[in-house]
Amino acid sequence: MYSKDGGEGESICGEKYFAHIFLCIIWLLPLALIAFLFVGTLLQGFFQCFTELYKNAVTYYTACRQENIPSFIEFYAYAWIFHPIRRIRISCRILTSKFRNHTMLNIPRDFTLPQELCEIIINFCYPDRATLLTCSLVCKAWIPASRRLLSIRVHSRDRVRELVKLLNSPDNTISPYVQTVSLWMHTKHDGLVRYRHALRSLANADSRISRAKISGQSSDPAIALHRYFPHIRRLSFNYEDQGETEGTSATNIRHILLYSSLFCDLKRLSIQFVRRGNDTEDVPLPSLEAMTLPASLRSLSLKFWNKDLLRWLNRHHATLRLTTFKLKIGGHWLALDPSPVNSLLRPCRTSLRFITLTMIQWENGFLDLRFLTELRAVVLHVYHLPSTKATLSSLNSSHIETVTIIISGDSLGIFTASAQLFSFKAAPELSDNADFATRHLITFTATPGILMPLSSRDGGYDGDICGVKKGWHLLACMLWLLPLTVTGLLTGIFIAYVLFSLLCVFYTEVCTPLYKKAVASYCKMQNSYTAYRQENIPTFIEFYAYAWIFHPIRRIRISWRILASKFRNHAMQNVPRDFTLPQELFEIILTFCSLDRATLLTCSLVCKAWIPTSRRLLSIRVHSRDRVRELVKLLNSPDNTISPYVQTVSLWMHTKHDGLVRYRHALCALVNAGSRIYRAKIAGRSADPAIALRRYFPHLRRLSFSYEGPGNIAETSTTVRRILLYSSLFPDLQRLSIQFTNVRNGIEDVPLSSLEDITLPASLRSLSLKSWNYDLLRWLKRHHATLRLRTFKLKLRGFYWQALDPRPIIYLLRSSRSSLWFVTLRIIQWKNGFLDLSFLTELRAVALYVNHIPSAKATLSTLNSSHIETVSITSRHWGNNSLDDFMAGISFRFFYRKSTWRHYIRSTASGSRDIT
């Protein structure tokens, strides 16, 4: 360095000044090093002391509780570093805003973002359904945009019934935003009836479906779509052809084109036809002359190759004004003829704007694009390089903005090697047009070059920096000051060692005994409390970590937020005080968690708006050993808030009188707390809890008995009589279920002679019997005049090897022929006939559990109701041959003979194979 004064330069680092500067540095260096070692020793001892203390606490906690807590660094990194830094940043922003001429955010209190911005932001979250569901719960301004982007996908086993219930409920608020429906058909008629119900519910709920996707092995859902939504704009077929002959495949392609022509407002059509084992290019399509695609069609995407289909499109080009055409056929190893595609593209030369093609090996030419003079964008999927070069060289449009080339992994190396040749051959022909050359760019990625260091312009060093001729004097000074430097370093190390030893002694002799005494006294108190109350309390670390650290930090954060909000010119959150989310959203979300009790318990503690719905879905199950005393204490306490939401009680009797007194106390407490019990289940070895239920809850609507044997005939007969007698005590009973399990010999032969004085409630609408008894069925038949059953279920548990007489159940069904709508039966081997359902003229749904195929065929052939919508057949006992014989002998003959019925047959075999 040099300084100029009057034109004379003098070096600061010369002989005169360098010795003084070096001497000062030599003396200050030991002092700085001693200070650094002293401070480092203090910090090291402090951190080591607290680290050892924390390690002992963590070791004790892990050994006692078998759990892990955060490490020392994890906790103090947030408590001492990240949190203070964050608060300092916020405080600095507040302070700087005071000295500015303008505020940080000059936003009025009633300011709201434009709705267009919300829609643009949410549009970026379209593929992520979880984010859209979250956005719909943020604020009212985000609900329309997020719900509009949500799509409901309807599958044959994807809770279609729950969807229909939601759409038909008065709380439905999402139907106006549904725009997309996806129908997946595993088999030709899988779930078709349920799809119709869902589509009808969507139409009745004023949904505006604009896009539909049909996938699987059938295209029949397009008929239902056209019936309820004739103005669909986007339609996609993803067909999996199972036909082994070309005639069957041709029929399926014709159906797809026929269904597509039904939608008069269709703008985008995508067809993907996958034929198992064979290709589709040679499938003949002779009967396409009578069909015409909609005139509004603007985009056509074909994901398969067929010559006849392309020729048919060429003949009907006069009615089409395609702006987008996509042909994605995958990598074909066989050469194809490009003339059908060229013939199709030539008539569309004035309308096509965007084109996507697959470049494979062609025979007798290549794809010629020179007559497409209005092209804007070209996308090429490359599988053959010579064909790609020939196609690109034929581009002759002055409007092209983008040329995208997508290469498969196998051709990537070859394409990279020939990239230079390709660019120089194609570019000159394209660059003849000035507009094209200025509006697009083709870029190739080459191997990066090697960066070489730049040489200096001066070529060397000029002069000596510190005066080389005086180096001997500097060396003498350094040798004289070296002992002083070593002495200072040793002194600092000794002082640091002494201080560290003192800290270790203080930690070992003072801190450790005090900590051990505190932990021992706390553990003694904890053990005494646990032994007395049978409950666990927090450990030493858990308690003091919250009392000394987490709670003060939380209070400091809240205080900082309050203070910061006072100095701000605008509110922290520009949300009105009376803003609340719609209650329907809470109920819909919490309904999906109805089976998860842990989630419902958590939701009931979140906010006040969630309490009614979550507590309403909670059910308390009372068992003889399930802390009934604690339940009674909770119900009798003044802090009880859950009793108005309890609706279900389950009573389990291990023995005949086990827990009966405690059950009475619990039921009495529920009554006193204002609970409204509508459903009860009594299981075990006794039905006597029904008396207590009748005393405290006489208005039960649903009652279920599950009696467990074993017992002799007299005892079983008495139990059956008691169950029927107890059931007759509830005047508002609507559903009754009776089941006998683990009985040694069954109850079909148990005599029931003393049932004449018992009558079931007149309000009963659903009866479910899971056991067989002749006298019980005859008794029900004699009392049919007082019953108006809508649902009857006979689910015999297990597989009956002996034949039973069906006449008692036939008599019972005949007596209820004008009221029964839903019937569930188990078809076993019968003697003296079969189950005749011809007199049930009001049936809506039939469910059959088949154990004997001939009896099932005979029963199905007797159906004579014009209201049947669903016939469900389930069996796990037949093989594949028997299943095929059953479907060939019944389903097709039965369906065509009564073609006016709105029903389907769903058969489930042991291999989970669905055949319709």
Sequence and secondary structure as in RCSB ss.txt:
>XXXX:A:sequence
MYSKDGGEGESICGEKYFAHIFLCIIWLLPLALIAFLFVGTLLQGFFQCFTELYKNAVTYYTACRQENIPSFIEF
YAYAWIFHPIRRIRISCRILTSKFRNHTMLNIPRDFTLPQELCEIIINFCYPDRATLLTCSLVCKAWIPASRRLL
SIRVHSRDRVRELVKLLNSPDNTISPYVQTVSLWMHTKHDGLVRYRHALRSLANADSRISRAKISGQSSDPAIAL
HRYFPHIRRLSFNYEDQGETEGTSATNIRHILLYSSLFCDLKRLSIQFVRRGNDTEDVPLPSLEAMTLPASLRSL
SLKFWNKDLLRWLNRHHATLRLTTFKLKIGGHWLALDPSPVNSLLRPCRTSLRFITLTMIQWENGFLDLRFLTEL
RAVVLHVYHLPSTKATLSSLNSSHIETVTIIISGDSLGIFTASAQLFSFKAAPELSDNADFATRHLITFTATPGI
LMPLSSRDGGYDGDICGVKKGWHLLACMLWLLPLTVTGLLTGIFIAYVLFSLLCVFYTEVCTPLYKKAVASYCKM
QNSYTAYRQENIPTFIEFYAYAWIFHPIRRIRISWRILASKFRNHAMQNVPRDFTLPQELFEIILTFCSLDRATL
LTCSLVCKAWIPTSRRLLSIRVHSRDRVRELVKLLNSPDNTISPYVQTVSLWMHTKHDGLVRYRHALCALVNAGS
RIYRAKIAGRSADPAIALRRYFPHLRRLSFSYEGPGNIAETSTTVRRILLYSSLFPDLQRLSIQFTNVRNGIEDV
PLSSLEDITLPASLRSLSLKSWNYDLLRWLKRHHATLRLRTFKLKLRGFYWQALDPRPIIYLLRSSRSSLWFVTL
RIIQWKNGFLDLSFLTELRAVALYVNHIPSAKATLSTLNSSHIETVSITSRHWGNNSLDDFMAGISFRFFYRKST
WRHYIRSTASGSRDIT
>XXXX:A:secstr
 EEEETTEEEETTSHHHHHHHHHHHHHHHHHHHHHHHHHHHHHHHHHHHHHHHHHHHHHHHHHHHS     HHHH
HIIIIIIHHHHHHHHHHHHHHHHHSSS S    TT    HHHHHHHHHTTTT HHHHHHHTTT GGGHHHHHHH 
 EEEETTS HHHHHHHHHSTT  SGGG  EEEEEESSTTTTHHHHHHHHHHHHHTT    EEEEEES  THHHHH
HHH TT  EEEEEEEE  SSHHHHHHHHHHHHHHHTT TT  EEEEEEEESSS STT      TT    TT  EE
EE S  HHHHHHHHHTGGG   SEEEE     SS B  HHHHHHHGGGTTT  EEEEEE  BSSS    TT TT 
 EEEEEES HHHHHHHHHT   TT  EEEEEE STTHHHHHHTHHHHHHHHHHHHTTSHHHHHH           
      SS S  S SS GGGHHHHHHHHHHHHHHHHHHHHHHHHHHHHHHHHHHHHIIIIIHHHHHHHHHHHHHH
HHHHHHHHS     HHHHHHIIIIIHHHHHHHHHHHHHHHHH SS SS   TT    HHHHHHHHHTTTT HHHH
HHHTTT GGGHHHHHHH    EETTS HHHHHHHHHSTT  SGGG  EEEEEESSTTTTHHHHHHHHHHHHHTT 
   EEEEEES  THHHHHHHH TT SEEEEEEE    HHHHHHHHHHHHHHHTT TT  EEEEEEES SS STT 
     TT    TT  EEEE S  HHHHHHHHHTGGG   SEEEE   S   S B  HHHHHHHHHTTTT  EEEE
EE  BSSS    TT TT  EEEEEES HHHHHHHHTT   TT  EEEEE SS  HHHHHHHIIIIIHHHHHHTTT
    EEEE TT  EE 
